[in-house]
Amino acid sequence: MSLFVDTSVWSLALRRDQQQQDREVKLLHRALSEGIAIFTTGLVLHELLQGFQGAKASNQIIERFDALPFIVPDKFDYIQAAGIRSNCRREGIQTGTIDALLAQLCLRYELELLTTDNDFNYISKIFPLNMV
């Protein structure tokens, strides 16, 4: 099993004021302790850095993410993500550009998605997105 962890889970896991009781955070900690491959992309790092204030917090996030393999979307991924978004819209499902791209990366690289964002549940009704 290989995981792609969405910003929503990283954000919960990295908060000091959070008690870490969320199911997804527990799954992330277990995956990390068991050595399960966890992938990310620049968009997740970007979103996290926007959500935390101060140089110290940013440096800690950057340092932690240095250990993770990065997936870099290419032209194909952007084209496919646009198709995901269009197909969702035709089915009455609103999805954001970033969510469509993250879903595409999970589909392309056969990664299970760990997220608290319900928008991905709607995407998975149309596309074979594996959710943890």
Backbone as numpy.savetxt, mean C-alpha at the origin, in Angstrom:
# Nx Ny Nz CAx CAy CAz Cx Cy Cz
4.40 -16.16 0.22 3.56 -14.98 0.22 4.44 -13.73 0.22
4.07 -12.75 -0.58 4.71 -11.44 -0.60 3.63 -10.39 -0.40
3.97 -9.37 0.37 3.00 -8.34 0.74 3.34 -6.98 0.16
2.29 -6.25 -0.14 2.41 -4.84 -0.40 1.60 -4.16 0.70
2.25 -3.32 1.48 1.60 -2.66 2.61 1.26 -1.24 2.22
-0.02 -0.94 2.31 -0.54 0.38 1.94 -0.18 1.43 3.00
-0.21 2.66 2.60 0.09 3.79 3.48 -0.75 3.76 4.76
-2.00 3.37 4.64 -2.90 3.37 5.80 -2.37 2.50 6.94
-1.77 1.37 6.61 -1.25 0.46 7.63 0.07 0.98 8.18
0.96 1.45 7.29 2.23 2.00 7.77 1.97 3.18 8.71
1.02 4.01 8.36 0.72 5.18 9.17 0.31 4.77 10.59
-0.55 3.77 10.69 -0.96 3.27 12.01 0.22 2.66 12.76
1.02 1.88 12.05 2.13 1.17 12.69 3.22 2.11 13.19
3.40 3.24 12.53 4.48 4.16 12.88 4.06 5.22 13.91
2.81 5.26 14.26 2.34 6.25 15.24 2.69 5.80 16.65
3.32 6.68 17.38 3.69 6.37 18.76 2.50 6.42 19.70
1.49 7.21 19.35 0.32 7.35 20.22 -0.71 6.24 20.00
-0.44 5.36 19.06 -1.35 4.27 18.74 -0.98 3.04 19.57
-1.97 2.31 20.02 -1.72 1.15 20.86 -1.38 -0.10 20.04
-1.37 -0.01 18.75 -1.01 -1.13 17.87 -1.97 -2.31 18.00
-3.23 -2.03 18.25 -4.21 -3.10 18.41 -4.92 -3.43 17.10
-4.68 -2.66 16.08 -5.36 -2.90 14.81 -4.90 -4.22 14.20
-5.85 -4.95 13.64 -5.56 -6.25 13.02 -4.45 -6.13 11.98
-4.54 -5.11 11.14 -3.58 -4.96 10.06 -2.17 -4.68 10.59
-2.08 -3.90 11.66 -0.77 -3.61 12.26 -0.17 -4.88 12.85
-1.00 -5.69 13.48 -0.53 -6.97 14.02 -0.02 -7.87 12.89
-0.76 -7.89 11.77 -0.33 -8.69 10.62 1.00 -8.18 10.06
1.17 -6.86 10.02 2.42 -6.28 9.54 3.57 -6.69 10.45
3.39 -6.57 11.75 4.45 -6.95 12.70 4.80 -8.43 12.57
3.78 -9.25 12.39 4.04 -10.69 12.23 4.82 -10.96 10.93
4.42 -10.31 9.86 5.11 -10.49 8.57 6.56 -10.06 8.68
6.80 -8.94 9.35 8.18 -8.47 9.53 8.99 -9.44 10.37
8.40 -9.97 11.43 9.14 -10.88 12.30 9.38 -12.24 11.65
8.51 -12.63 10.72 8.66 -13.92 10.04 9.48 -13.82 8.76
9.94 -12.62 8.43 10.77 -12.45 7.24 10.01 -12.53 5.92
8.73 -12.27 5.96 7.93 -12.26 4.73 8.34 -11.05 3.90
8.47 -11.25 2.59 8.86 -10.16 1.70 7.77 -9.09 1.68
8.18 -7.87 1.98 7.26 -6.73 1.99 7.78 -5.70 1.00
6.93 -5.34 0.06 7.29 -4.41 -1.00 6.60 -3.08 -0.79
7.19 -2.05 -1.38 6.59 -0.73 -1.34 6.90 0.00 -2.65
6.45 1.22 -2.72 6.73 2.07 -3.88 6.88 3.51 -3.39
7.39 4.35 -4.26 7.64 5.73 -3.89 6.40 6.50 -3.46
5.25 6.16 -4.01 4.02 6.85 -3.63 3.66 6.62 -2.17
3.89 5.42 -1.67 3.61 5.12 -0.26 4.56 5.91 0.62
5.83 5.91 0.27 6.81 6.68 1.03 6.45 8.17 1.01
6.08 8.67 -0.14 5.69 10.07 -0.29 4.50 10.41 0.61
3.47 9.57 0.59 2.30 9.83 1.42 2.65 9.80 2.91
3.50 8.87 3.31 3.90 8.80 4.72 4.67 10.03 5.14
5.60 10.45 4.32 6.40 11.62 4.67 5.55 12.88 4.78
4.48 12.94 4.01 3.56 14.08 4.10 2.78 14.07 5.41
2.56 12.88 5.96 1.71 12.75 7.13 2.43 12.90 8.47
3.75 12.86 8.46 4.51 12.97 9.70 5.32 14.25 9.66
5.39 14.93 10.78 6.07 16.22 10.85 7.46 16.08 11.46
8.36 16.90 10.98 9.69 16.99 11.57 10.72 16.14 10.87
11.96 16.63 10.92 13.08 15.95 10.26 13.36 14.60 10.90
13.24 14.51 12.22 13.52 13.24 12.90 12.56 12.15 12.44
11.27 12.46 12.40 10.28 11.48 11.95 10.52 11.09 10.50
10.80 12.07 9.66 11.07 11.79 8.25 12.29 10.89 8.09
13.35 11.21 8.81 14.57 10.40 8.71 14.34 8.97 9.18
13.54 8.79 10.22 13.24 7.45 10.71 12.45 6.65 9.68
11.49 7.29 9.05 10.70 6.62 8.01 11.60 6.24 6.83
12.41 7.18 6.38 13.31 6.92 5.25 14.25 5.76 5.59
14.79 5.76 6.78 15.71 4.70 7.21 15.02 3.34 7.21
13.80 3.28 7.72 13.06 2.01 7.75 12.73 1.53 6.34
12.40 2.46 5.48 12.03 2.08 4.12 13.24 1.70 3.26
14.43 2.06 3.69 15.64 1.65 2.97 15.78 0.14 2.91
15.20 -0.56 3.89 15.31 -2.02 3.96 14.30 -2.73 3.05
13.34 -2.00 2.52 12.28 -2.62 1.72 12.58 -2.54 0.23
12.26 -3.61 -0.50 12.39 -3.53 -1.96 11.33 -2.60 -2.53
11.76 -1.71 -3.43 10.87 -0.75 -4.07 10.46 -1.25 -5.44
9.18 -1.07 -5.73 8.66 -1.34 -7.07 8.51 0.02 -7.73
9.06 0.15 -8.91 8.97 1.40 -9.65 7.99 1.20 -10.81
6.86 1.90 -10.76 5.88 1.76 -11.85 6.49 2.21 -13.17
6.10 1.52 -14.23 6.54 1.94 -15.55 5.32 2.34 -16.38
5.54 2.63 -17.64 4.48 3.10 -18.53 3.30 2.12 -18.55
3.60 0.83 -18.60 2.57 -0.21 -18.61 1.67 -0.09 -17.37
2.29 0.11 -16.21 1.52 0.20 -14.97 0.57 1.39 -14.98
1.03 2.51 -15.48 0.16 3.69 -15.55 -1.01 3.47 -16.51
-0.74 2.81 -17.61 -1.81 2.51 -18.57 -2.83 1.57 -17.95
-2.35 0.52 -17.30 -3.24 -0.45 -16.67 -4.03 0.20 -15.53
-3.38 1.06 -14.76 -4.06 1.75 -13.65 -5.19 2.63 -14.17
-4.96 3.28 -15.30 -6.03 4.09 -15.90 -7.20 3.19 -16.30
-6.90 2.00 -16.79 -7.95 1.04 -17.12 -8.71 0.58 -15.89
-7.99 0.34 -14.80 -8.64 -0.05 -13.54 -9.61 1.04 -13.10
-9.14 2.27 -13.13 -9.98 3.39 -12.70 -11.20 3.55 -13.61
-11.00 3.40 -14.92 -12.12 3.52 -15.87 -13.14 2.41 -15.67
-12.66 1.19 -15.50 -13.58 0.06 -15.30 -14.35 0.20 -13.99
-13.68 0.67 -12.96 -14.36 0.91 -11.68 -15.44 1.96 -11.84
-15.10 3.03 -12.52 -16.07 4.12 -12.72 -17.30 3.61 -13.48
-17.08 2.77 -14.51 -18.21 2.20 -15.27 -19.12 1.34 -14.38
-18.54 0.76 -13.35 -19.31 -0.07 -12.42 -19.85 0.75 -11.24
-19.68 2.06 -11.29 -20.20 2.93 -10.24 -19.31 3.02 -9.01
-18.05 2.63 -9.18 -17.10 2.65 -8.07 -16.11 3.77 -8.29
-16.04 4.69 -7.34 -15.07 5.77 -7.42 -13.76 5.31 -6.77
-12.68 5.45 -7.49 -11.37 5.11 -6.93 -10.38 6.18 -7.34
-9.43 6.44 -6.49 -8.44 7.45 -6.77 -7.34 6.96 -7.68
-6.63 7.89 -8.26 -5.53 7.57 -9.17 -4.46 6.75 -8.47
-4.09 7.15 -7.27 -3.02 6.44 -6.55 -3.49 5.04 -6.17
-4.71 4.90 -5.69 -5.21 3.57 -5.34 -5.23 2.65 -6.56
-5.63 3.18 -7.70 -5.64 2.37 -8.92 -4.23 1.92 -9.29
-3.26 2.80 -9.12 -1.87 2.44 -9.43 -1.35 1.40 -8.45
-1.64 1.56 -7.17 -1.19 0.57 -6.19 -1.85 -0.78 -6.44
-3.12 -0.77 -6.79 -3.81 -2.02 -7.14 -3.14 -2.68 -8.35
-2.80 -1.88 -9.35 -2.12 -2.42 -10.53 -0.80 -3.06 -10.17
-0.03 -2.43 -9.30 1.27 -3.01 -8.91 1.06 -4.34 -8.20
0.06 -4.41 -7.35 -0.23 -5.68 -6.66 -0.64 -6.76 -7.65
-1.46 -6.39 -8.62 -1.89 -7.36 -9.63 -0.70 -7.83 -10.48
0.09 -6.89 -10.94 1.21 -7.24 -11.82 2.23 -8.13 -11.12
2.55 -7.82 -9.88 3.60 -8.55 -9.18 3.06 -9.64 -8.24
1.75 -9.89 -8.35 1.08 -10.93 -7.57 1.36 -10.79 -6.07
1.14 -9.59 -5.58 1.36 -9.27 -4.17 0.03 -9.22 -3.45
0.01 -9.69 -2.21 -1.17 -9.55 -1.38 -1.15 -8.15 -0.78
-2.29 -7.52 -0.74 -2.39 -6.14 -0.27 -2.87 -6.11 1.18
-2.09 -5.44 2.02 -2.47 -5.22 3.41 -2.83 -3.74 3.54
-4.09 -3.48 3.84 -4.59 -2.10 3.88 -5.77 -1.99 4.83
-6.03 -0.78 5.28 -7.26 -0.49 6.01 -8.21 0.35 5.15
-7.81 0.64 3.94 -8.57 1.49 3.03 -9.64 0.66 2.31
-10.89 0.92 2.63 -12.00 0.16 2.05 -12.15 0.32 0.55
-11.56 1.36 -0.02 -11.65 1.55 -1.47 -11.09 0.34 -2.21
-10.10 -0.30 -1.65 -9.51 -1.47 -2.30 -10.47 -2.66 -2.29
-11.34 -2.73 -1.29 -12.35 -3.79 -1.28 -13.27 -3.66 -2.49
-13.60 -2.43 -2.86 -14.45 -2.20 -4.03 -13.71 -2.57 -5.31
-12.45 -2.20 -5.39 -11.64 -2.56 -6.57 -11.58 -4.08 -6.70
-11.44 -4.78 -5.57 -11.29 -6.24 -5.61 -12.58 -6.95 -6.06
-13.70 -6.23 -6.11 -14.93 -6.82 -6.62 -14.89 -6.93 -8.14
-14.03 -6.12 -8.76 -13.94 -6.11 -10.23 -12.66 -6.76 -10.71
-11.59 -6.62 -9.94 -10.28 -7.15 -10.32 -9.81 -8.16 -9.28
-9.01 -9.13 -9.68 -8.58 -10.19 -8.76 -7.47 -9.72 -7.80
-7.77 -8.71 -7.04 -6.82 -8.14 -6.08 -6.86 -8.98 -4.81
-5.73 -9.54 -4.42 -5.65 -10.37 -3.22 -5.46 -9.49 -2.00
-6.43 -9.54 -1.12 -6.40 -8.74 0.11 -6.06 -9.67 1.28
-5.29 -9.14 2.22 -4.96 -9.92 3.42 -6.02 -9.68 4.46
